[in-house]
Amino acid sequence: MSPHTRNILIHEDAKPLIPLRAGLSALGIRLLPVAEMTQLSDTQQVLGYFACFYRSLSRPASAWLRHRQLARAGIPIVTWNRDAPHYLNYPTWRLKLASKLALTDIYATHTLIDADKYTFAPTTLYLANAVEPSSYSPPEPVSSLFPRLRDESTYSVDVSFFGGMNGQAYKEDADRAAFFSELSKRLTEERISHIFRETGEMTPAQQIAFILSSKINLNYGARCEYNASTASGLPERCFGIPGAGGFLLCDKRTHSRDDFDIGKDWAEYDGIDDCVAKIKYWLAHFQSARNIAEQCHETVMRQHTYQHRATRLVNALNNWHGLRQARNVNT
């Protein structure tokens, strides 16, 4: 059967699927809730089954049985984990069990930092976060916006960040809260204006306006990296800030080198001392900062939207079917 006729993706209403919905629809993929799976008259139309990774961790026996049943029907199971390596506080024994059982066929993840520790599926797919241009993009054509953003007088602040920083309420935010508290003291000493705030109820439009009012937009940490020794996967803001047209200065992360070219379309720092030094450098070389911002925007729009992620996921599923068909022919 031609892969183009496999246009149904069964799903469990998994939260990670939400950003991919529009992209999958644009590819002609029809999303079918698992409750309606029994209505299918021909499973040959099914491209795959999108499972919730954490539901599988919670119910390994059911997930194992489902995997066997779908394998007999020729339906691959795919899941997308955007919370590694924290795994939402799941105990190690559950992770080891899921790794041993291989409850899915394709394990998509935003970080490969512990791929040598856990093997959740025969195929591991690096599937980073991204940006959704329909809701998060420049407020006007870049042909007029970018020249204006090169004028330093248009900005209201030098450095900014918005995100979770309530370390008292959320342990995952404690490190970030401490970092920005110390950074605020240092920037005040350097007389560099800055605003660090909670996201709160900011709409996408308000977030974009906030980004474009600051010469430098920072990223530091991610909740999913609680207790992790290395910063790895890129949070959505790493794509959203340049996608909106802002200049991003990011903490050093392993996967930044997979998605960007350091010094060409990516600027980063390593630790708080380097962060202060890089802030001073980019403020003093602002036109160079805008060169990177504009190149990063182009890279994001060309490679890092959720449409690109949907395409990568569909290609992986089609490849699974192709390999299965080839095995059947050779047996």
C-alpha positions as CSV (number, residue, x, y, z in Angstrom):
1,M,0.0,0.0,0.0
2,S,1.3,3.5,-0.8
3,P,2.3,5.4,2.3
4,H,0.1,8.3,1.0
5,T,-3.0,6.2,1.7
6,R,-2.1,5.8,5.3
7,N,-3.6,9.1,6.5
8,I,-5.0,8.2,9.9
9,L,-3.2,8.8,13.2
10,I,-4.9,7.3,16.2
11,H,-4.3,9.2,19.4
12,E,-4.9,9.3,23.1
13,D,-5.4,13.1,23.3
14,A,-1.8,13.3,24.5
15,K,-0.8,16.8,25.4
16,P,2.4,16.7,23.3
17,L,0.3,16.1,20.2
18,I,-1.4,19.5,20.5
19,P,1.4,21.6,18.8
20,L,1.5,19.1,15.9
21,R,-2.2,19.1,15.1
22,A,-2.2,21.9,12.5
23,G,1.0,20.6,10.8
24,L,-0.4,17.0,10.6
25,S,-3.7,18.3,9.2
26,A,-1.7,20.3,6.5
27,L,-0.1,17.0,5.6
28,G,-3.5,15.4,5.1
29,I,-3.3,13.3,8.3
30,R,-6.7,12.7,10.0
31,L,-6.6,12.5,13.8
32,L,-8.8,9.7,15.2
33,P,-9.4,9.5,19.0
34,V,-8.7,6.0,20.3
35,A,-12.3,5.7,21.4
36,E,-13.3,5.7,17.7
37,M,-10.8,3.2,16.6
38,T,-13.4,0.4,16.6
39,Q,-15.2,2.2,13.8
40,L,-12.3,1.6,11.4
41,S,-13.2,-0.8,8.6
42,D,-9.7,-1.0,7.2
43,T,-6.6,-0.6,9.5
44,Q,-4.5,-0.3,6.4
45,Q,-5.4,3.4,6.4
46,V,-3.7,3.8,9.8
47,L,-0.3,5.5,9.8
48,G,0.3,5.0,13.4
49,Y,-0.9,5.3,17.0
50,F,0.2,8.3,19.0
51,A,0.6,7.3,22.6
52,C,1.0,9.3,25.8
53,F,4.5,8.4,27.1
54,Y,3.5,9.0,30.8
55,R,0.3,7.0,30.5
56,S,2.4,4.1,29.2
57,L,4.8,4.5,32.2
58,S,1.8,4.4,34.6
59,R,0.2,1.3,33.0
60,P,3.1,-0.8,31.6
61,A,1.1,-4.0,31.4
62,S,-1.7,-2.4,29.4
63,A,0.9,-0.6,27.2
64,W,2.7,-3.9,26.6
65,L,-0.5,-5.7,25.6
66,R,-1.5,-2.8,23.3
67,H,1.9,-2.9,21.6
68,R,1.5,-6.6,20.9
69,Q,-2.0,-6.1,19.5
70,L,-1.1,-3.2,17.3
71,A,2.0,-4.9,16.0
72,R,-0.1,-7.8,14.7
73,A,-2.2,-5.2,12.9
74,G,0.8,-3.5,11.4
75,I,0.3,-0.3,13.3
76,P,3.4,1.4,14.9
77,I,3.2,3.2,18.2
78,V,4.9,6.6,18.4
79,T,5.2,8.8,21.5
80,W,6.8,12.2,22.0
81,N,8.5,13.1,25.4
82,R,9.0,16.8,26.0
83,D,9.7,16.4,29.7
84,A,12.9,14.4,29.7
85,P,15.2,14.0,31.6
86,H,13.0,15.0,34.6
87,Y,10.3,12.5,33.5
88,L,7.7,14.2,35.7
89,N,9.1,12.7,38.9
90,Y,8.5,9.1,37.7
91,P,10.6,6.6,39.7
92,T,13.7,5.1,38.1
93,W,12.3,1.6,38.3
94,R,9.4,2.6,36.0
95,L,11.8,4.1,33.5
96,K,14.0,0.9,33.5
97,L,10.9,-1.3,33.1
98,A,9.6,0.8,30.2
99,S,13.1,0.7,28.6
100,K,13.2,-3.1,29.0
101,L,9.7,-3.6,27.6
102,A,10.1,-1.1,24.7
103,L,6.4,-0.2,24.8
104,T,6.6,1.9,21.6
105,D,8.1,1.6,18.1
106,I,9.3,5.2,17.8
107,Y,10.3,7.2,20.8
108,A,10.5,10.9,19.9
109,T,12.1,13.2,22.4
110,H,13.3,16.8,22.7
111,T,16.6,15.6,24.2
112,L,19.0,12.7,23.7
113,I,20.9,13.5,26.9
114,D,20.2,10.0,28.4
115,A,19.7,8.0,25.2
116,D,22.5,5.7,26.3
117,K,20.7,5.1,29.7
118,Y,17.2,4.3,28.5
119,T,16.1,2.8,25.2
120,F,12.3,3.2,25.1
121,A,11.8,2.0,21.5
122,P,13.8,0.4,18.6
123,T,13.8,3.8,17.0
124,T,14.7,7.0,18.9
125,L,13.8,10.2,17.1
126,Y,15.2,13.6,18.1
127,L,12.2,15.9,17.8
128,A,12.9,19.3,19.3
129,N,10.4,21.9,20.3
130,A,9.6,24.5,17.7
131,V,7.4,27.6,17.0
132,E,3.9,27.9,15.7
133,P,4.0,30.8,13.2
134,S,0.2,31.3,13.2
135,S,0.2,32.4,16.8
136,Y,3.9,33.4,17.4
137,S,5.5,35.5,14.7
138,P,6.6,39.1,14.0
139,P,3.7,41.6,14.3
140,E,4.6,43.0,10.9
141,P,6.6,42.0,7.8
142,V,10.3,41.6,8.7
143,S,11.1,43.9,5.7
144,S,9.9,46.8,7.8
145,L,10.4,45.4,11.3
146,F,14.0,44.4,11.1
147,P,15.4,47.8,10.0
148,R,13.4,49.4,12.9
149,L,14.8,46.9,15.4
150,R,18.3,48.0,14.5
151,D,17.5,51.4,16.0
152,E,18.5,51.1,19.7
153,S,16.2,54.0,20.6
154,T,13.2,51.8,19.9
155,Y,13.9,49.6,22.9
156,S,12.7,50.2,26.5
157,V,15.1,47.8,28.2
158,D,18.4,46.2,27.7
159,V,17.8,42.7,29.0
160,S,14.7,40.7,29.7
161,F,13.3,37.3,30.6
162,F,9.8,36.0,31.3
163,G,9.0,32.6,32.6
164,G,8.5,30.5,35.7
165,M,10.7,31.9,38.6
166,N,8.6,31.0,41.7
167,G,11.1,28.8,43.5
168,Q,9.1,28.8,46.6
169,A,6.0,27.3,44.9
170,Y,7.8,25.1,42.4
171,K,11.0,23.3,43.2
172,E,11.7,23.2,39.4
173,D,12.0,27.0,39.4
174,A,14.3,27.4,42.4
175,D,17.5,27.3,40.4
176,R,16.2,29.8,37.8
177,A,14.9,32.1,40.5
178,A,18.4,32.1,42.2
179,F,20.1,32.7,38.9
180,F,18.0,35.7,37.9
181,S,18.2,37.1,41.5
182,E,22.0,37.1,41.3
183,L,22.0,38.3,37.7
184,S,19.7,41.2,38.6
185,K,22.2,42.4,41.3
186,R,25.1,42.2,38.8
187,L,23.3,44.0,36.0
188,T,22.2,46.7,38.5
189,E,25.9,47.2,39.5
190,E,26.7,47.5,35.8
191,R,23.8,50.0,35.3
192,I,22.3,47.7,32.7
193,S,18.5,48.0,32.6
194,H,16.6,44.7,32.9
195,I,13.2,43.2,33.6
196,F,12.8,39.6,34.8
197,R,9.1,38.6,35.3
198,E,6.7,35.7,35.6
199,T,4.8,34.8,32.4
200,G,1.5,35.0,34.3
201,E,-1.4,35.5,32.0
202,M,0.6,37.1,29.2
203,T,-1.0,36.4,25.8
204,P,1.2,35.5,22.8
205,A,0.8,39.0,21.5
206,Q,1.9,40.5,24.9
207,Q,4.8,38.1,25.0
208,I,5.9,39.2,21.5
209,A,5.6,42.8,22.4
210,F,7.7,42.2,25.5
211,I,10.4,40.4,23.5
212,L,10.6,43.2,20.9
213,S,10.9,45.8,23.6
214,S,14.2,44.3,24.8
215,K,17.6,44.4,23.1
216,I,18.6,41.0,24.6
217,N,16.2,38.2,25.6
218,L,17.6,35.5,27.8
219,N,17.0,31.9,28.3
220,Y,18.1,30.1,31.4
221,G,17.1,26.6,32.5
222,A,14.0,24.5,31.9
223,R,11.6,22.9,34.4
224,C,12.1,19.5,32.8
225,E,15.8,19.7,33.7
226,Y,15.2,19.6,37.5
227,N,18.3,18.0,39.1
228,A,19.8,17.3,35.7
229,S,23.6,17.8,35.4
230,T,23.6,19.2,31.9
231,A,21.3,21.6,30.0
232,S,20.3,19.7,26.8
233,G,17.0,20.2,25.0
234,L,15.8,23.6,23.8
235,P,12.7,25.1,25.4
236,E,10.0,26.6,23.2
237,R,11.3,30.1,23.9
238,C,14.5,29.2,22.1
239,F,12.5,29.1,18.9
240,G,9.8,31.5,19.8
241,I,12.0,34.5,20.6
242,P,13.9,34.5,17.3
243,G,10.7,33.4,15.5
244,A,9.1,36.7,16.8
245,G,12.2,38.6,15.6
246,G,14.0,39.1,19.0
247,F,17.6,38.6,19.8
248,L,18.1,35.5,22.0
249,L,21.1,34.9,24.4
250,C,20.8,31.4,25.6
251,D,22.4,29.3,28.2
252,K,24.8,26.7,26.8
253,R,22.8,23.6,25.8
254,T,23.9,20.3,24.1
255,H,21.3,20.4,21.4
256,S,21.8,24.0,20.3
257,R,24.6,22.6,18.1
258,D,22.2,20.2,16.4
259,D,19.8,23.0,15.5
260,F,21.9,26.1,15.1
261,D,25.3,27.4,14.1
262,I,27.1,29.0,17.0
263,G,28.2,32.6,16.2
264,K,26.1,32.7,12.9
265,D,22.5,32.3,14.1
266,W,23.0,31.5,17.7
267,A,24.5,33.3,20.8
268,E,25.0,31.6,24.1
269,Y,26.8,31.9,27.5
270,D,28.2,29.4,30.0
271,G,27.4,30.4,33.6
272,I,26.5,33.6,35.2
273,D,29.9,35.3,34.9
274,D,29.9,34.6,31.1
275,C,26.3,35.7,30.9
276,V,27.2,39.2,32.3
277,A,30.2,39.4,30.0
278,K,28.1,38.3,26.9
279,I,25.4,40.8,27.8
280,K,28.0,43.6,27.9
281,Y,29.5,42.4,24.7
282,W,26.3,42.2,22.7
283,L,25.1,45.6,24.0
284,A,28.4,47.1,22.8
285,H,28.1,45.3,19.4
286,F,24.3,45.6,18.9
287,Q,24.3,45.6,15.1
288,S,26.2,42.2,15.3
289,A,23.5,41.0,17.7
290,R,20.8,42.0,15.2
291,N,22.7,40.1,12.4
292,I,22.4,37.0,14.5
293,A,18.8,37.7,15.4
294,E,17.8,38.0,11.8
295,Q,19.7,34.9,10.7
296,C,18.2,33.0,13.6
297,H,14.8,34.1,12.6
298,E,15.4,32.8,9.1
299,T,16.7,29.5,10.4
300,V,13.7,29.0,12.6
301,M,11.2,29.7,9.9
302,R,13.1,27.4,7.5
303,Q,13.7,24.5,9.8
304,H,12.0,24.8,13.2
305,T,8.3,25.3,13.0
306,Y,5.8,22.7,14.2
307,Q,5.0,22.0,10.6
308,H,8.6,20.8,10.2
309,R,8.2,18.6,13.3
310,A,5.0,17.1,12.0
311,T,6.7,16.3,8.7
312,R,9.6,14.6,10.5
313,L,7.2,12.5,12.6
314,V,5.2,11.4,9.5
315,N,8.4,10.6,7.6
316,A,9.5,8.4,10.5
317,L,6.2,6.5,10.6
318,N,6.3,6.0,6.8
319,N,9.8,4.8,7.1
320,W,8.6,2.2,9.7
321,H,6.0,0.9,7.3
322,G,8.6,0.8,4.5
323,L,11.0,-1.3,6.5
324,R,8.2,-3.6,7.7
325,Q,7.1,-4.1,4.1
326,A,10.7,-4.9,3.0
327,R,11.1,-7.4,5.8
328,N,7.8,-9.1,4.8
329,V,9.0,-9.4,1.2
330,N,12.3,-11.0,2.2
331,T,10.7,-13.6,4.5
